[in-house]
Amino acid sequence: MSDYFSPLNDLKFKDNIKVAENPAFTNKSAVNETEVAISIQFTYRFLKQLNETADKYSFSYVEILNSQIDFVQFIESERLNKRLRFLSYKILAEIGSVKGRQRINLLSKCTVVSIFKSELLDVRCYEIKLCKLDEKKIELEKKCRVLSEKLSKENEMANIISEQNLDIYALQEKNSYLANYIQKLESQLPNVQTEKDIDIDTLKPKTRQRTLKKLETEAQRALWFAETFGLTPKSLTMTSKKGENISIRLQEKEKSDVSHFTSMSEEDKEKI
C-alpha cells in the first residue's frame, strides 16, 4: 500500500478529502436524514488511486480510507465498501482514455459520500482497547523478563555443562591412557595359576611338596618386614578346605642387615 499511499503522498492527497457541506443520498426515500453523521467529499483523483490500491493489495476500501484520514475513522462496513467501489469504477469508466487538459479537469472533480452514524468509529471503544492493550503490554513485559532470566540461567547452565563435558573428555583421555598402561603391565606378568585355581587337598604328593615349598619361599618374602620390629618368623600354620592343619617351618636367614624399625628414617617408616 505504501507504493500508492506513502507518507510523501499525505500532502498530495490532503486536499482530496474534505467534509462536505451538504450530505449526498443515493436513495433519499430509503435513508433518514438523521442517520447521516457526516458527508465526505472526495476528488476523482483520490478515488482512482483508492481503486488501484485496493486492486493491488488485500485491503478493503474502508481500511485504506482510514489510513488517509486523521480527523475521523470508519467502522468496516459492507455498504461503505460497496459505495466506494461503485464510485471508483464509475470514475474510471468516465475518465476512460481521456487525455490532456480534459483528463486533468476530470480528476479535479469531486463527489460526496454520506457516512451513517453506525459507520463512525466510537473513540471511546478505542480508549477501552488501548487500556486493555496497555495491560496486555505490562503482562507481556513481565513474561519477557521471566523468560529473559530463564534464558540467562539456561545459558549459564549450558556453559557449566560445556565445561563439564570438557572435563569428562579429559578424564576419558586419561582413563584410556591408564587402561592401555594396565593392559601392557598385565601382558608382562607371568602366566601362573592363582590361589583360587589350586586346591592343596587334590594335589599329588610331589606336586603338594613343591607347592608347600613355594609357599614357604613366598611367606618368607612376605614377612621380611617383621625383622624391622625385631621379630623373626619361625613357622606358618594354615588349614586346608578339608580341615587339615598344615605347618610350614620357615628357614632362619643369616643375620640381616635390616635396621630396627625405631632406628629407620621417617620416609622408610612411611613406606612400611
C-alpha positions in Angstrom: 0.0 0.0 0.0 2.9 2.3 0.6 3.7 2.3 -3.1 0.4 4.2 -3.6 -0.2 6.0 -0.4 3.2 6.7 1.1 3.9 9.4 3.7 5.0 11.7 0.9 1.6 11.4 -0.6 -0.1 12.6 2.5 0.3 16.2 1.4 -0.5 15.3 -2.2 -4.0 13.9 -1.1 -4.5 16.3 1.8 -6.9 18.4 -0.2 -8.6 15.5 -1.9 -10.7 14.5 1.2 -12.9 17.1 2.9 -16.0 17.3 4.9 -18.9 18.1 2.5 -21.2 20.9 3.4 -24.3 19.1 2.2 -25.0 15.3 2.5 -25.5 13.2 -0.5 -28.1 10.5 -0.8 -28.3 7.7 -3.4 -31.9 7.0 -2.4 -33.5 9.7 -0.3 -36.7 7.8 0.3 -34.7 4.9 1.9 -32.5 7.0 4.2 -33.5 9.0 7.2 -31.5 12.3 7.2 -30.9 11.9 10.9 -29.0 8.7 10.3 -26.3 10.5 8.4 -23.4 11.5 10.7 -21.1 13.2 8.1 -20.6 13.6 4.4 -17.1 13.3 2.9 -16.1 14.9 -0.3 -13.6 13.0 -2.5 -11.8 14.1 -5.7 -11.9 11.8 -8.7 -8.1 11.6 -8.4 -8.3 10.1 -4.9 -11.0 7.6 -5.7 -9.0 6.5 -8.8 -5.9 6.0 -6.6 -8.1 4.2 -3.9 -9.3 1.7 -6.5 -5.7 1.0 -7.8 -4.5 0.4 -4.2 -7.4 -1.9 -3.4 -6.8 -3.9 -6.5 -3.1 -4.3 -5.8 -3.3 -5.2 -2.1 -5.7 -7.2 0.0 -7.0 -4.2 2.0 -10.6 -3.1 1.9 -11.6 0.4 0.7 -12.5 1.4 4.3 -9.1 0.2 5.7 -7.3 2.3 3.0 -9.5 5.3 3.6 -8.9 5.1 7.4 -5.1 5.2 6.7 -5.5 8.5 4.8 -7.9 10.4 7.2 -6.9 11.8 10.5 -10.0 13.7 11.5 -12.4 10.7 11.6 -12.3 6.9 11.4 -14.9 4.5 9.9 -16.1 1.1 11.0 -15.6 -1.7 8.5 -19.0 -1.6 6.6 -20.2 -3.6 3.6 -22.4 -0.7 2.5 -19.5 1.8 2.6 -17.1 -0.6 0.8 -19.6 -1.2 -1.9 -20.3 2.6 -2.3 -16.6 3.4 -2.6 -16.1 0.6 -5.1 -19.0 1.7 -7.2 -17.9 5.3 -7.3 -14.3 4.3 -8.1 -15.5 2.1 -11.1 -17.8 4.8 -12.2 -15.0 7.4 -12.2 -12.6 5.0 -14.1 -15.3 4.5 -16.7 -15.9 8.2 -17.0 -12.2 9.0 -17.3 -11.6 6.2 -19.8 -9.0 7.2 -22.3 -9.5 10.9 -21.9 -6.1 12.8 -22.0 -4.6 16.2 -21.7 -6.4 19.1 -20.1 -9.7 17.4 -20.1 -8.3 14.5 -18.1 -6.8 16.9 -15.5 -10.1 18.7 -15.2 -12.0 15.3 -14.6 -9.5 14.2 -11.9 -10.1 17.5 -10.1 -13.9 17.0 -10.0 -15.4 15.9 -6.6 -18.1 13.5 -5.4 -19.7 13.2 -2.0 -20.2 10.1 0.1 -22.5 10.2 3.2 -21.4 8.3 6.3 -24.0 6.9 8.6 -23.7 7.2 12.4 -23.4 3.4 12.7 -20.4 3.6 10.4 -18.4 6.0 12.5 -15.9 4.5 14.9 -16.5 5.5 18.6 -13.3 6.8 20.0 -14.3 5.5 23.5 -14.1 2.0 22.2 -10.5 2.7 21.2 -9.7 4.1 24.6 -11.0 0.8 26.2 -9.0 -1.2 23.7 -5.9 0.9 24.5 -6.3 0.3 28.2 -6.6 -3.4 27.6 -3.6 -3.3 25.3 -1.6 -1.5 28.0 -2.5 -4.2 30.5 -1.5 -6.8 28.0 1.7 -5.0 27.3 2.6 -4.9 31.0 1.8 -8.6 31.3 3.9 -9.4 28.2 6.8 -7.4 29.5 6.7 -9.3 32.8 6.7 -12.6 30.9 9.6 -11.3 28.8 11.6 -10.5 31.9 10.9 -14.0 33.3 11.8 -15.6 30.0 15.0 -13.5 29.8 16.0 -14.6 33.3 15.2 -18.2 32.5 17.3 -17.9 29.3 20.2 -16.4 31.2 20.1 -19.2 33.7 19.9 -21.8 30.9 22.9 -20.2 29.2 24.9 -20.3 32.5 23.9 -24.0 32.9 24.9 -24.6 29.2 28.3 -23.1 29.9 28.7 -25.2 33.0 27.7 -28.4 31.1 30.1 -27.5 28.3 32.9 -27.1 30.9 32.0 -30.4 32.5 31.9 -32.1 29.1 35.5 -30.9 28.6 36.4 -32.3 32.0 34.8 -35.6 31.1 36.6 -35.7 27.8 39.9 -35.1 29.6 39.2 -37.8 32.1 38.2 -40.2 29.3 41.5 -39.5 27.6 43.4 -40.2 30.9 41.3 -43.4 31.5 42.1 -44.6 28.0 45.8 -44.0 28.7 45.6 -45.8 32.1 43.7 -48.7 30.6 46.4 -49.1 27.9 49.1 -48.9 30.6 47.4 -51.6 32.7 46.9 -53.8 29.7 50.7 -53.5 29.0 51.5 -54.3 32.6 49.2 -57.3 32.6 50.8 -58.6 29.4 54.2 -58.5 31.1 53.1 -60.6 34.2 53.9 -64.3 34.2 51.0 -66.6 33.4 50.7 -68.5 36.6 47.8 -70.1 38.4 46.2 -68.1 41.2 45.4 -69.4 44.6 41.9 -69.8 43.5 42.9 -72.3 40.9 44.8 -74.6 43.3 43.3 -77.0 45.9 46.1 -78.4 48.1 43.9 -81.4 49.0 43.7 -82.6 45.4 47.4 -82.3 44.6 49.7 -85.4 44.3 52.4 -85.8 46.9 55.3 -84.4 44.8 53.2 -81.5 43.5 51.9 -80.8 47.0 55.5 -80.8 48.3 56.6 -78.3 45.6 53.6 -76.1 46.3 54.3 -76.0 50.0 58.0 -75.2 49.3 56.8 -72.3 47.1 54.5 -71.1 49.8 57.5 -71.2 52.2 59.5 -69.0 49.9 56.7 -66.6 49.3 55.9 -66.5 53.1 59.5 -65.6 54.0 59.4 -62.9 51.3 56.1 -61.5 52.5 57.1 -61.5 56.2 60.5 -59.8 55.8 59.2 -56.6 57.4 58.8 -58.4 60.7 62.5 -58.2 61.2 62.3 -54.4 61.3 60.4 -54.8 64.6 63.0 -57.2 65.9 60.9 -60.3 65.2 61.9 -63.4 63.3 59.0 -65.6 61.8 59.6 -69.3 62.7 56.6 -71.0 61.1 53.4 -70.6 59.2 50.3 -72.6 60.1 47.3 -73.0 57.7 44.2 -75.1 57.3 43.0 -76.7 54.1 39.5 -76.9 52.8 39.1 -80.4 54.4 40.3 -79.0 57.8 43.8 -80.4 57.6 46.3 -78.3 59.6 49.4 -77.6 57.5 52.5 -76.1 59.2 55.5 -74.8 57.3 58.8 -74.2 59.2 60.5 -71.1 57.9 64.2 -71.4 57.4 66.2 -69.0 59.5 68.2 -66.5 57.5 71.7 -65.3 58.3 71.7 -62.1 60.4 70.0 -59.5 58.4 71.5 -56.0 58.0 67.9 -54.6 58.2 67.8 -51.9 60.9 65.4 -51.9 63.8 62.1 -50.1 63.0 62.7 -47.4 65.6 66.0 -46.6 64.0 64.7 -46.2 60.5 64.1 -42.9 58.8 60.6 -41.4 58.7 60.5 -41.9 55.0 61.2 -45.7 55.3 58.7 -46.0 58.2 56.1 -44.4 56.0 56.8 -46.9 53.2 56.4 -49.8 55.6 
